[in-house]
């Protein structure tokens, strides 16, 4: 039986870009991190096979079993453990966004908006970041490890007029060509796995509410970054981002707050164990308050249809205490 070790996550913010730190997951895997602009990212893909409460995430090797999953699952590319060690595991979207959490404390799966913040920091225009398919200029090169001999080598899907390009990794993000897992299509040109060194794909937490989620894709043939809705059953890498400063310094309350449902869609209900004057502020992933509400009753229903899908921090403040909770809108 695999031993689960206590979570250790000690990080300090520095103003210096690319100041390396480390964070450790529930299994003891240690990840280097990098500061890119106002964000702190892991420099490596996630490798964990347990949720943060210790529950196992099932490994699913069979392609037919993989494509029918409606709950979290992981695999190594080509089902080879050596690939998992080098490139991290591949997960379906359900594992990436399970309420039990897949990220160490203080970290989370980034939203589409947080990815756009990263892309714009390395040079993409705001108007371009909202587009789909390949967009931008050389932003992918800023994220890819500077290599065409080991981690970015595979001539997997050659395109006329394009040749393999070498990343610069000027951001320090250090993306490797981890490959991905797609639907099972025995009669088509694709196998279940797109093996390593040709592409990298990263889940976001942002879903339009159907069977897809926004995903970011890097290719050995492209200097720009691909953005598209991707089926949640497919297998992609997870690259975690640190919670924004709005999530720090939580203080224990003297009363209980229940926020439900979570994930939420149109309505969010707040139940308070004692009647108190409390202000609720909901922050997006870059620390901007997007909704504010005064709570004076034991139970309050809030309309959140104006919020985009993704990850938020709900901050409850009374004269005596502050409490912060994670909120997922889908």
N, C-alpha and C positions, 0 to 999 in steps of 0.2 A: 504494500500500500504506500502510495506516495505521501511523504511527509509535507505538511503545509507549514510554512514558517510565518512568523509575524511580519506584517507589513512595516517596512521602514522607508520613509520618504522624507529626506531632509534636503531642502533647497533654500537658497538665498538669492534674491534678485540683485543683479548688478546692472549698472547702466552700460557697461561695456558689452557690445555685441559679440556673440559667439563665445561667451565665458562658459566653459564646460562645467557641468555638475553631473550628478548621478541620481537615479531613483530606482528603487527596488520593488518588484511586484510580490504578490502573495506566495509565489513559489521560490523566491530568492533570485530570480533573474534580474541582473543589474543592467540598466540602460544609461548610456550617456545622453546628455541633453544639450541644447543649444538655444541661446537667446537670439531671436531674429526680429528686429524692430521692437515692438511692445509685447511680443509673444515669446513664450518658452515652449519649445517642441522637443520631443524625444528624437534622437538622431538615428534610432533603430526601430524596426517594426516589432510589434508586440509578439511575444512568444508564449504567453500564459495559456494554460488549459483548465483553469478554474476561475469561477467568478469570485468577487472579492469577499463573499460570505463563506467561501470554501467549497461550494457546490461544484462538481465537475462539469465541464463543457464537453459533450460527447465528441469523440473523434469519429468521423464518418469517412470511410475509405471508398466504398462502392459508389459509382457514379449515379446509378438509378436511385439508391437510397438518399444520396446527397440532394438531388433535384426536388424531392418531395418534402424536404424538411420545412417545418413551420416554426421550429424552435432553434435555439442556438446550436451551432456545430462548428468544428474546425477540422483542418487537415493540413498535412505538409504537402507542398507541391510535388506532384508525381508520387505521393505517399512515401517519400523518402525522408527519413528523419534528418539526414545530413542537410537537406534543403531548409528544413525548419530551423536548424541551428544557425545557418548563414543568413537566411532571408526573413526569418520569422514565420509564423503560421499564417495560413489563409483562413478567414472566417466568413460565414454568411452574415448578412446584416442583422439577423435576429440575435446573434451572439454579441455583436457590437453594441446593441441598444437594449439588451436585457436589463430590467430594473434592478437585478442583483448587482449590476455593475461589473465591468471588465477591467476598469482602470484603477490604479492605486489611488489612495485618498489624495485629493488635491489635483487630480488629473481627469480628463474626460476625452471621449471621442469628439473630434472637432466638427462643428457645423459647416455647412456650405459657406456661410458668411465669414467664418474664421479662416477658411481656406482662401477666400477672396482677399481678405486682409493680408495674408501671406503673399499671394500672387501680386497684389498691388505694391507691396513693399519691395519686391524684386523687379518691378518695372512695368507691370501690366496696368493699362488704363482702366479706370472705374467702369466706363461704358463698355469696354471689352470684357471685363470680368463677368458681366451678367449674360454673356452670350453662351451658346452651346457648341459642342464639337471642338475641334482644335481652334484655339484663339490665343492672341498675344503674339509675341515675337520670339524672344530667347529666354523666357521665364523658366521653362523646363530645364534648360541647361544650368541655371542657377541653383536648381534643386538636386540635380543628378551628380552622383560621384563622378569625378573626372577620370573616366576609364572607358576604354573600348577593347580591353584584352582579357578581362576576367568577369566583371559583373554587368557589362553592357556589350555583349558580343553577338547575340543570336540574330541571324538573318531570318526572322520568323515570318515576316509579312512584308517583303520588299515592295516598295512603291516606285513606279517609274519616275525618274528625275530626282529621287531622294537617295541619299547615302547615309551610312551610320555617322552620327555626330557625337563628339566628345563633350560631355558636360564640364562645367567649370566649378560646380559646387561652391560658388561664391557666397551663398547664404549659409553654408554649413549644414544644410538639411540632410545631405548624404544619402539620397535615395539610391537603392540598388534595384536592378531588374529582377524583382522577385517573382514575376509571372502572376498567373491567376487561374481560377477554375470557373468554367462556364457550364451552361446547360449540357446535358448529355444528348448527343446528336450522332447516333451511330452511322447514319447514312450521309452525313455532311462532311465537309473538309476539316472541321475542327474536332479534336479529341476533347475529353473532359478537361484536361489540363493544358494551359498555355505555359510551357516550361520556362524556367528562369533564363535571364540575361537579355530578354528582348523588350519586356514591358514591366511597368509597375502600376498598380492600381491601389487606391486608398478610399475606404469608406468615409462618408460623412454621416452625421447623425440626422441630417435633414431629408425628410421624405415628403412627397406631395400628398401622402395619405393613401397611396395605392400599393401595388406590389413592387414598386421601385424606390430607389433612393438616389440622391445626387452622389456622384462618384467622380474622382479625379484620376486621370490616366496619363502616364508618361511613356514615351516610346523611344526606342533607340534611333528611329529615323526622324524624329520630330524635335525641334527646339522649342516648340510651343506646348501648351497644356490642354488636354482634352477634358471637357466637362459634359456629363450626360446623365440621364436617368438610367440606372442599372438595376436589373432584377435582383431582388433581395436574396434569392436562393443561390446566387453565384458566390464564388469565393474570392475575397480580396484581402489585401493587407490592412492593418490598422496602425496608424501613426498617431500617438496621443499628444494632446496639448495641455499645458498646465492651466488650471482654473484662473480666471481673471482676478485682479486685486479685490474686486467687489465681493469675492467669496472668502476672503481671509478673515482671521480673528473672530471666529464665531464664539458667542457667549451663551452659556447655558441659560434657558429661560426658567422662570418659576411657575410657568403654566404650560399646558400642552396645546400645540396647534396641529391639526390634521388637515392636510391639503389633498383633495381627491376630485376626480380621478387623476392619476399620474402614471403614464402619459395622459394628457388631456387633449380634447379637440376643440369644441365650441365654448364650453362652459367649465369653469373651475370653481369648486366649492371649498370654502374655508370654515372649519369648525374650531372654536376656541373653548378650552375647558372652563375658563373663567371669563366673565364679562369684563373686558378691559378696552381702553382706548389704544388701538394699535394701528399703525400705518404700514401698509403693504406697498413695497416698491419692487417691480420686476425688472431685472437688468438683463440685457443681452450679453453675448459672449465677449464683447469689447468694452463692457462696463457702462453702457448707456442705459439710463432708466427709460423703459418703453411703456410702462403702465404704472399708475399710482392710485391707491384706493385707501380711504379711511375705513377701518373695520370697527364697528361699535356694537354689533350684535354677536350672539353666540355662533350663528351660522350665516355666512354670506355667500351668495353666488355671483361670480364675476364673468362677464362676457370677454373672452379672449380671442374672438374670431379675427381681430385685427392683427394678431401676432403671427409672424411667419413660423413655419414648422422648424423645430430645432430645440436647442438646449438653452435654458435660462436659469437665473438665480432669483428666487423669491426671498426678499429681505423683509422681515417683520420687526418693527421697532416700536417699543413702548417707552414710557419715561424711565423704566427700570432696567430694561434688558433688550438685546437684539438677538434674533434667530434667523439663520439663513438656510434655505432648503433648495435642492435642485428640482427643476421643473422641466419636463419634456412636453413640447407641443407637437402634435401630429395631426 
